[in-house]
Amino acid sequence: MPAPFLSSWFAILDSDTPDRILDLLADDFRFAIVFSEGEGDAQDFCGGRPEMEGYLAQRERGALAHSEIASSTVESDELYLGQVRRAGGFEASFVAAARLTEDGHIRRLLISRSPSVDFGNR
């Protein structure tokens, strides 16, 4: 079963208006994004809504595209394996896990990305 929420999340993130994801956050939203540039160079963005606002403010807009490799849903949890591309070329693989509320908002989000492993090639 696909992960419709995370599919929409990454589509919004890649759009010209990524701040729209803020409308999807639950009141008790918490997240962590471990963002690696490779070779031990990683940043850990974490917190709640204010920290997500800060994360969005520092991101490049319109430069990256997220694509799905595999996804699944189990009850209120979604899992998503994907690839980040820049100008059509591989930048990084990533994995995301989300827990949703009954009314379809995101309560928990964990994302990890690295250029060191490419899941796009089978």
C-alpha positions as CSV (number, residue, x, y, z in Angstrom):
1,M,0.0,0.0,0.0
2,P,1.5,3.4,-0.9
3,A,2.1,6.3,1.5
4,P,-0.3,9.0,0.3
5,F,0.5,11.5,3.0
6,L,4.3,11.4,2.6
7,S,3.8,11.5,-1.2
8,S,1.9,14.7,-0.9
9,W,4.4,16.1,1.7
10,F,7.3,15.7,-0.7
11,A,5.3,17.1,-3.6
12,I,4.5,20.2,-1.5
13,L,8.1,20.5,-0.3
14,D,9.3,20.5,-4.0
15,S,6.7,23.2,-5.0
16,D,7.1,26.9,-5.0
17,T,5.1,27.1,-1.8
18,P,6.7,24.6,0.6
19,D,5.4,26.5,3.7
20,R,2.0,24.9,3.0
21,I,3.3,21.8,4.8
22,L,2.9,23.8,8.1
23,D,-0.9,23.4,7.6
24,L,-0.4,19.7,7.9
25,L,1.2,19.7,11.3
26,A,-0.6,18.3,14.4
27,D,-0.6,20.4,17.6
28,D,1.9,18.0,19.2
29,F,4.1,17.7,16.1
30,R,7.8,16.6,16.6
31,F,10.4,15.8,14.0
32,A,14.0,15.0,13.3
33,I,15.8,15.3,10.0
34,V,19.3,13.9,9.8
35,F,20.8,15.5,6.7
36,S,24.1,14.2,5.4
37,E,26.3,15.7,2.8
38,G,28.5,12.6,3.0
39,E,31.8,11.6,4.7
40,G,30.6,12.4,8.2
41,D,29.2,15.8,7.5
42,A,25.7,15.7,8.9
43,Q,23.2,18.1,10.5
44,D,20.4,17.1,12.8
45,F,17.3,19.4,12.5
46,C,14.8,18.6,15.2
47,G,12.0,20.0,17.3
48,G,8.4,21.1,16.8
49,R,6.6,23.6,14.6
50,P,9.0,26.6,15.2
51,E,12.0,24.4,14.3
52,M,10.2,23.2,11.2
53,E,9.6,26.8,10.2
54,G,13.3,27.4,10.6
55,Y,14.2,24.3,8.6
56,L,11.9,25.5,5.8
57,A,13.4,29.0,5.8
58,Q,17.0,27.7,5.3
59,R,16.1,25.2,2.4
60,E,16.8,25.9,-1.2
61,R,13.6,26.4,-3.1
62,G,13.0,24.8,-6.5
63,A,16.4,23.2,-6.7
64,L,15.6,19.6,-5.5
65,A,13.1,17.0,-6.5
66,H,12.0,14.1,-4.3
67,S,11.0,10.8,-6.0
68,E,9.6,7.6,-4.6
69,I,11.3,4.3,-4.8
70,A,9.1,2.4,-2.4
71,S,6.4,3.2,0.2
72,S,4.0,1.6,2.6
73,T,1.3,2.3,5.1
74,V,0.5,0.4,8.3
75,E,-2.5,1.8,10.2
76,S,-1.5,5.4,11.0
77,D,2.2,5.0,10.0
78,E,3.7,5.7,6.6
79,L,7.2,4.6,5.4
80,Y,8.8,6.1,2.3
81,L,12.1,5.3,0.6
82,G,13.1,7.9,-2.0
83,Q,15.7,9.7,-3.9
84,V,16.6,13.4,-4.0
85,R,17.6,14.7,-7.5
86,R,19.2,18.0,-8.5
87,A,18.9,19.0,-12.2
88,G,18.0,15.4,-13.0
89,G,21.1,13.9,-11.3
90,F,21.3,11.9,-8.1
91,E,22.0,13.8,-5.0
92,A,21.0,11.5,-2.1
93,S,18.8,8.6,-1.0
94,F,16.4,9.1,1.9
95,V,14.0,7.3,4.1
96,A,11.1,8.9,5.9
97,A,8.7,7.6,8.6
98,A,5.5,9.5,9.6
99,R,2.8,8.9,12.2
100,L,-0.5,10.6,11.4
101,T,-3.4,11.7,13.6
102,E,-6.9,10.3,13.0
103,D,-7.8,13.6,11.2
104,G,-4.9,13.3,8.8
105,H,-2.3,15.6,10.3
106,I,1.3,14.6,10.9
107,R,2.3,14.0,14.6
108,R,5.8,12.5,14.2
109,L,8.3,12.7,11.3
110,L,11.8,11.1,11.0
111,I,13.8,11.6,7.9
112,S,17.4,10.5,7.2
113,R,19.3,11.2,3.9
114,S,22.7,10.5,2.6
115,P,24.5,10.7,-0.7
116,S,26.6,7.7,0.3
117,V,24.0,5.0,-0.7
118,D,22.0,5.1,-4.0
119,F,18.8,3.0,-3.8
120,G,17.8,4.1,-7.3
121,N,19.8,1.4,-9.0
122,R,18.5,-2.2,-8.8
